[in-house]
């Protein structure tokens, strides 16, 4: 069954005001194109959830999409602060937001519990930290066994209403190949109620079947497939294009003021119909400079059975 559609249709079908929304991807395969589409459709009061909410959530917060942000570490990677995020928390600009913070492991553990349909999961990484003093959902339970500590921290399962994740390639049914840093992409896809998979390219089923070990996301957990080349720009997609470091530096300047961000959004998000038009506005040489050298993995013989 084909689940292939365009970004506008996928977002309008999956997202609604007030929904809990997880945008996956750690370092690479961040779904910027779909994040911009959510901004374009002007959703409000979203509960944005993400490990390392970087530029994509800074833009969504500045656009007024967020009512709450649950996260683990927030910043402009390698550059500095997320200025829009800070303004919303500290000055309630453009509107106040609620925040809930975890460690990376704590947040990903929540997704894992949601993916496995568990009510909570224990972890030891909060020993000696002040996270429990600031995050009510981090609690302790008594160890029911004789061995080990008497009490251990637990975090509740996380089941977002919608997860938007990326992969390098997938078929029309949603079976997706993923390589490089997988981050929490797989956990988010299995934990969420509705899943949009955005891929660099749609391939035939035979290509997916040729390398089943790379099929990290199976089609039976996917609701919508969107083909979006350069859909992670300015982050990267391993094997397809590199990180646009200049864009992260430029955002630090753009985001100095709310007015600066609004002007940027008017040009690069609201001022284009879709991601294709966004790419057309970029300098061709800029995209060409992001092309990596080839470095093929050694082929393996799967055998014919």
N, C-alpha and C positions, 0 to 999 in steps of 0.2 A: 504494500500500500504506500502510495506516495504521500509524503508529508512536506514536500517542497513547496515553499511559498516565498513571498517577498517580505522585506523587513517591516514595511508599513502594516501589512496584514497580520504578520506574526505578533507584533507588539500590540496592535489594537484588539486582537483576539485573546491574548494571554494576560495583559496587564489591565488593572483597574485602579482607580483612586483608593488609597488606603491599603493596598496590597503589600505583603512582605516580599521583597525582591532581592535575590542574590545574583550578583554578577561575578562569575568565577574567573580564574586565571591568576597565576602567580608569576610575576615578572614578564612573561610573554602570554600570548593568546588572551589578552584582556579585551572584552567586547566593546570597544569604543564606539563602533558604528551603531550598534543597537542601543547603547547608552544615549547617543545623540538622538536617535529616533524616539526614545522615551521622552526626552526633553522636548522635541518638536511636537509631540502629541500632548504636551502640557499636563501631564499627570501630577497630582498633588497628594500630599500626606502619605507618601510612600514610606515604608519601613525598609530603608536601605541597609543591606547586610553584606559585609565583605571583609576578608582578610586583606590588609594593606589597601584601604580605600585611597587610591591615588587620584590622578587628574580627572578620571571619569566621574568619580563621586563629587569631587570639588565642583565640577561643572553642573552636576545635577542638583547639588545643594544650592549653588548660586542661582540656578534657574527656578528655585522654589519648589522643587519636586519632593523634598524630604520632610517628613515629620519626625522621624527617628532614625538614628544611625547606630547599628550594632557592628563593632569592628575590632580588629586587633592590629595595632600600630597604624598610624595615619601620617602620611607625609608625601612630599614630592620627591620620589626616590633619587638620591644623589644630589639633590638641590636644596631642599629646605622644607618649610611648612606648607600645608594646604591652607592657603589664606582664606578662602571662602568658608571652609569648614570651621576655622577658628573664629571668623566673624560671626557665623551663625551661633556658635556656642557662647562666645564671650559678649557679643553685642546684639544678638538676635536679628542679624541682617543676612538675607532679606526677610527671614522669619525665624522664630525660635525653633530649635530642634532638641529632642531628647537624645542622650547618648548612653550606650551600654558597652563596656570595654572588656575584652578578654586578651589572654595571650594567644599567639598563633595556634599553639597546640590545643588550647582550650576551645577556641572557636571551631577548629577543624574536627576536634573530638565531638562537638555538638552536632556537626553535620554527619559524622560517621554514625552516631547514635540514631539520628533521624533516618539515615539510609538503611539502617538495620532494624528500624521500628522498635528501638529500645527507649524506655522513658528517661534514662539518664546514663551517664558513663563516669566511672571513677578515674582520677588522674592525680599524680603526685606533684605536678609542677607548680602548684600554688603554695607549697610549703615555704614559709619564710617571706612571702610576698604580701603586699597590702591590697591585692585585687579583691579578696572577699570583703574588705571594708567598704569598697566602692561599688561592687556589683552584687546585688542581692541574690541573683540566681546561682552564684557559686556558694555551695553549702557543704556541710560535712555529714557523713553517715558513719555509723558504727560498723567496724569490720566484723562480719558474721563468722569469721574463721579464727582459729587459734593462732595462726602464724601471721607475722607482720605487725603493722601499726594498729593502734586501737581505733583510730578514726582516719577517714580519708576524704579528700575533697571530691565533689561530684558536680557536674554541669548537666543541664537539661538537654534533651534532644532538640534539634533544630530542623524544622520542616517548612522551608519557605513556600509561599504560595506559588512563586515563579522563580525559576533559575534560568539565567541566560549564560550559556557557556560556549566556548569556541573549540574547534579542532582544526587540524590541517586539511583533512578531507573527509568526506562522508558520502553515502549514497542517498537516494531519494527517500528511503525508508528510515533514515536517521542513524544507521550504523556508522560510527565515526572513528577514524584512525587518529591517534594522538601520539606524538613523540616529543622528546625534550622534557622540560620541567612540567610535570602534570599538576603540581600544586594540589588544590582541593576540587578540581574540575569534576572528577568522577564522583566524589562524595556529594557534591552539590546536585549533580544530575540525578542521582538515585534518591536524594532526600526530598526534592521538591515535588510539589503536586503537579505543576505544569512546567515543561522544559522546552526552551528554544535552543537549538544547536545552530550556531553560525560557523560556516566553514569557508576556508579559502577557495576550495573547489569541490564541486559535486562530481563524483566518479561513478562508474558502473559497479554493480554488485560484485562482478568478477574481481575487480581490483581489491575490494574490501575482503573478499573471501581468500584472496591470494596471501594475505598476511593477517590471520585471525588474532595473533598475539597483540597487534596494535589496535584492535577494536576495543578500546577502553570504554566507549559509550555504546550500548546496544540500542537498536531502534525501538525496542519495546518500552523504553522509559522516555522516549522523545515524542513531543507533540508537533513541533514545527522545525523544519530545516530551512535555513536561509543561506544562500551562496553569496558571500560578501568578500571579494578579493580586497586585500589590504584592510580588512575589517578590524584589525587590532591597532592600526596606526593611531598614535605615535609609538605604542609599544610594538613588540615584534612577534613574528610567527616563525619559529625555528625552521630553517630550510627554505623559507620564502622571502623574508626581508628582515633587516636588522632594526634595532631600536633607533628612533629618531631623537637623538639626545638634544638637538637644538630645540625641538618642540617643548621639551621639559624645561629648558632654560628660558624659553620665550614665555612659557606659562607663569613663571615666577614674576616676570615683569607685568604681564597682562593682569594677573590676579592681585596686584597691589591695591586695587580699589574695586568695589562692586560695579561701579560705572564702567571700568575697564573690561570686566568680564562680560557685562551686558553688551558692550559694543562688539566683543569677540563673538559672543553667541549670535548676535544679529547677523554677523557676516558669515560665520562658519557652520552654524546649525540652523537657525531660522531662515537664513538667507539662501539655503540650498534645499532642493526637494528631497534629496537622498544622498547616500554615501558616494555614489558615482559622481555627483556634482561636486561634492567635497573634494574628491581626488582630482577632479579636473581643475580646481582652483589652486592645487599645489603645483609647484614648479616640477616639471618632468625630471629635470636633472636631480632634484632632491630625492625623488623616488628611486631613480637609477642608482644613486649613491648608496642606497640602503640594501642593494642586492648583495647577498653573501657569496663567497666562493663556494664551489661544490665540495662536499665531503661525504661521499656515499658510504653507507654501511656495507659490510661484506654480505653478499647474498647467502641465504640459507636454503637448503633443500627441504621443503615441507613434506615431500613424498606424495605420490598419487595413490589414493586408497579408494 
